[in-house]
Amino acid sequence: MTNSPIADLSYRNYDGPLMGTSMRWWVIAKSTMKAAFKKKSMWVAMSFSAWYYLAMIFVLYFVNQASQAAVPRPGQPSQMAAYLSRVIWKDQFVTGFSYGQIMYLVIALIIGAGAIANDNRANALLVYLSKPCTKTDYLFGKWFGVFLPLFLVMLIPSTVFYAYGALSFRTEGFIYEDPFLFPKVVFSFALGAALFSSLVIGFSSLFKQGRIAGATLAGLYFISYFFSTLMHVTFLISEERMRRHPGTGHLANQASGMMSYVSVDGLNIGMAKAILHTDGSIPFGLVGNQPMVPHPSFFIVVILLGVCATSLFVAWTRIRAVEVIG
């Protein structure tokens, strides 16, 4: 070997520590996550995605300070008590999740747009699949490497907000409103991260350049977003018409309301509403009579999982195994 002009780059002479075959996917996932956590743009996007939680904490603090400074009136609740009576805590997580959708898309593209596309361009699949690594190991490793950072990005700000609410407003009903609120939030965000991760991995497998894969997914996102926004406006118009003329347009109103969930972000928002069993409310606990789109049935979770499975199946078919003839 010392006299050979070609170095032996195979793994057969490796004598270091060995891991079980069940953890082959983890090596790929760890490599993907390591690259993701080093990207400053991901952390910047996370800070923008958390703006509603930070703003809500500031509003709660400001109202509390103003309430303490005001002179209490006999027989009337304080400003803080009056404000908290309008705040539905679980809706704050739905609203924060809703306002963070575009940033979640950006983070998914930063982490995963080139996850498979760049390997396709470099013909790295020839290396991956010529090793003792199956298509399933490769696909699950790439998917989990995108899913976990994105899930953490979603979960960290909401956990901070939950801790603030639980410590500051426990006696005002924060915990007693729904004792299982936090597990439901975690489950909702896990499904949301799974949807974005599956879509970005599926689109990444179709191209040889991460930028093209990202642009295609972003195009699908915004086209569906404009459609769902149009359906939401139609719902508001129908709701106003029903107020003026009761008993008319009920079916059209229901249809436009459900169609507002036919988009990437609409699917996520509808899923969160279904799990938390809420229609949502006006942000920041403001006073108003704006109608809310009713939450869909739990079947929307099945639809979301179906989209995830379809995206991963597309990626699985695009990963070409290589037969090595010895």
N, C-alpha and C positions, 0 to 999 in steps of 0.2 A: 504493500500500500504506500510505503514511503517513496518508492520509485515511480509510482503511477502518476502521470500528468493530470489525471482526472480524480478529484476528491470524491470519496464515497459519502454522498449526502443522504443516504437512506437512513431509516430508523432502525434497521436490523442490528446494527452494532451498538445501539444505545444500551447502557448498563446502569442508568439512574433509577430513581424511584418510579414505580408503576402504579397507575390507578385502575380501578375496575372498569370494565367496558360499559357499565351503566352510566358513567360520568363523562363519556366522550363529548356529549353535547355541551357540558359545562365549560370545557376548554374554549369552545367557540363563543359561547355566551360571555365568558369572562373577558375575552379579547375585545368583543364588541362593546361591552360596558366600560372597559378601561379607556377605550378611545372616546366614548361619549362623555365620561366624567371629566376628561381633560379639556373639553370644548367650553370656553367661556361663554359662547353664545347661548348654550343651553341654560346656563344659570341666569343669564340676563333675561332670557325668555320666561324662565320660571318666575322671576320677580315681577314681570309684567302680567303674568297669568294670575298672580295673587293679589292684584290691585283691589278687587272688591272686598276681600277679607280685611285688608289693611284699612281701607276706607271705612268699613263698617265698625272696626275697632275704634277708629278716630271719632266717628259719629257717636258711638256709645259713650266714650270718654267725655266728649264735649257736652252731650246732653246731661250726663251725670254731674259734671262740674257746674253747669248752668242751674240744674235743679237744686244743688246744695247752696248756691249763692242766692237763689230766689227766696223771697219771704213766703212761707207756707200759708195757704188760706184755709181757714177752718172748714172742715167737711168736704174738702176737695183733694183729690190725689195729687201728689207731687208731679212735676214735669216728667221725671224719670219713670214713675209708675204709669203715667198716661201714655208715654212713648212705648214702654215695654208691652203694654196691653195690645198694641198694634203689631208687634214684632212676632212673627211665627218663625221659630228658630230653624226648623228643618228647611224652610224656604230659603234661608240665607245660604245654605249649602247648595241648593239647586241653582240659585242665582249666581253664586260664585263659580260653580261648575259651568254654567251657561256662558258667562262672560269670559271664561278662560279657554273656550273652544278653539279659537283661532291660534292662540299661543300654543295650545297642545298640538295642533297640526304642525306649527313651525318646529316645535321640539321633535316631533316624530320624524319630520323631514331631515332635520339636522342629524339625528342619530341613525335613521334607517334608510334614507333614500338611496344611499350607495352600498347598503349592506350586502346585497347580492349583485347589484348592477356592476359595481367595481370589480367584484370577483369574476363576473362574466367578461368584462373588458380585459382583465389580466390573465384570463384562462386559469384562474386559481382553482376552479372546480376540478381540474385535472389533478391538482395536488391533493386537495381535500379528499376526493373520492377514490384516489389510488391508495390512500392510507386506510387503516382499519376504521373507517368512518362511513356510516350509512347516510342515505339521503335524509332519513328522519332525524338522525343526530345533527346533521348540518342545518336543516330547516328549523328544528326546535331551538338549537343553540342561537341562531340568528334572531329568531322571534323573541326568545326570552331576553336576549341582550338588548333589544329595543324596549320590550315591555317593562322590565323592572325599573330602569331609569325614569321612564315616562310615568309609571305608577307612583314612584317616589316624588316626582315633581308635582303630581296632583295631590298627593297625600300630605306632604309636609306643611303647606300653608293651611289646609283645612284642619289638620291636627292642632296647629298653633291656635287657630280660631276656636276650635272646640275646647281646648284647655283654658283659654281666656274666658269663654262663656261659662264653663263648668265651675271655674274658681270664683268668678265675679257675680254670676247671676244664678247660682244654684237655688237660692231661696225664691227667686222670681220665676221658677218653672223651667229653667233651661234643661235640666235633667229629667224632671218629672213629666215634661211634655211628651217625651218618648224615650224610655230607658234604653231602648235598643238603637238609638239614633246613630251612634258612632259606627257600630258594625254594619248598619245599612249604608252609611256613607262610604265605608271602606269597600264594601261589595260593589256599590255603584261605580266608584272610581276604578276599581279593578276591571270591570267590564268595559268602561270607557277607554282605559289604556289598552285593553285587549283589542278593541275595535280599531283604534288608530295603528297599533302595532301590526295587526294582521293586514290592514289595507296597504301600509307602506311596504311591508315585506312582499306582498303580492305584486304591487306595481314595480318594485325594485327588480323582481325576477324577470320582468318582461323586457328590460332594456339593458344596454351595456354602458350607460352613463347615468350616474346618480342624479344629475341635474335634470335630465329629460324625464326620469321617473318621478322626481319631485314635482316638476312642472305639470305633468299629467295628472297626478293625484290632486295637486292644488286646483287645477282646472275643474276636476270633478267635484271637489269640495265646494267651490264658489258657484258653479252652475246649480248644484243642488241647493245651495244656501239661498240663492236668489229665488228659486222656485218655492222653497218653504217660506221665505219672507213674503212672497206674493200671496201664498195661501193664508198666511197669518193676517195680512192686511184684509184679505177677503173675509176672513172670520170676523174681524172687528167691524167691517162694514155690515155684514149680515147680522151681527149682534145688535148694532145700532138700529137696523131696520126692524128687528124683532121687538125692540123696546118701543118703537113708534107704532108698530102694527103687530100686536101680540098674536101668536098662533100661525104666523107665516114664516116660511123660510127655515123651518127647524132642521129639515134633512140637509139642506145646503149648508147650514151653519155647522152641523156636526161633521159633514164631509170635509169642508175646508179646514176645520180644526184638526182633524186627524191627518189630513194631507200636509199640514205644516210640520209634521214629524218626518216627512219623506226627504231626508237629506242626511248627510253625515253628522252634522251637529244636532239636527232635529232628532235623529235616532238616539243619540246619547242623552239629550235632554229628556226625551220621552221616557227612556229607560230609567233615568234618575227619578223622574216624577212617579213612575209606576212603583218603583221599589220603596220610595219614601211616602207613597200614597198621598200626594198633594197636587193641587193644580197650580201652585205657585202663588206669589203675591207681589205687590209693587215693591221694588227694591228700596232698601234703607228704611222700611217701615213707614213710608210716606202715606199721607192721606190721599185717597182717590177712588174712583169707581171704574177704573179700566178693567174690562173683562179679561179673564185668564182662560187660555185654552185648556179644556179638561184633560186630565191625565189619561193616557191610554191604558188598556188592560195589560196584565203581566205578559201577555203574548208577545209584546214588543221585545222582551228579553230573548225569546226564542228566535225572533227575526234577526236581532243583533248577533246572536251566536251563529245563525246561519250565514250571515255575511262574513263573519270571521272564518268559518269553516271553508266557505267558497274561496276566499282570498288565499288561504293557506293551501288549499288543493291546487289552485292555479300555480302557486309557487312550487309546490311539490312536483308537478308535471314538468316544470321548466328546468328543474335541477337534473342535469344529465349525468347518469352514472357512467363510469368508465370501466371497461373490462380489461384487466391486465392479463395478458397471455404470457406465461412463463415457459 
